[in-house]
Amino acid sequence: MSYLANTYGTVFQPAPVGDLVADIEAILAGGAVNASQADPDDNVDQTAGGGSVTSADFTSVNGVCKARNFPALAAAKELQAQLNRVAQVKKFGKIGVDGAIGPGTLALFRAVQTAAAGAVMGDPSSCAGVAADADVLSEQVKAFANSLNAPAQVSAAVSLSYPSIVTKSGKTVVPPDAGITGDLASMSTLERLAIVGVAGAIGYLVYTGAKRRKGRR
């Protein structure tokens, strides 16, 4: 998972720029394939049980929960989007919407859960406690965001990680609707290194800009 929200402070920073180390790892890893190249036995277009999202629809990779199929990925992304709606109203730092549930998502989830005062369930002590109920929790966060009159659509934190799933067979698969970010999956190592350089420059500029603004207060 990658969020340009945590490298230079907590999730509550007003100008989040994220976990650059994770971004670099994700970009250089490569190896992703398009949905058409997914193993048919992985059943990427349906949940493990054929219905609601469960723990069987996610796998944990270095403490980050990655979806095993596209419905679970969509549920995780929707949860992140709803969390960002609350974040905008409450002035919390936003997260990237890439469907990977890790430290950034959990930190914001805890903040939203506290603010909701019992209206949002879930166990954010680990990614599994949130991912397993991503679709249900998304609806709860959405209801809370609506009660705050949050905008229906808000911007997300910038993330260089493309939304992807890790299938039962171990393949990293990019969804059909990944758009330009999904193109990262087919880039050469040299091209990905170039993007890492740009990301580092952006992160540095945002960080130094935030420090200058703080110094003028």
Buried (B, 14 or more C-beta within 10 A) or exposed (E): BBBBBBBBBEBBBEBBBBBBEBBBBBBEEBEBBBBEEBBEEBBBEEBBEEEBBBBBBBBBBEEBBBBBBBBBBBBBBBBBBBBBBBBBBBEBBBBBBBBBBBBBBBBBBBBBBEBBEEEBEBEBEEBBBBBBBBBBBBBBBBEBBEEBEBEEEBEBBBBBBBBBBBBBEEBBBBBEEBEEBBEBBEBEEEEBEEBBEEBEEBBEEBBEEBEEEEEEE
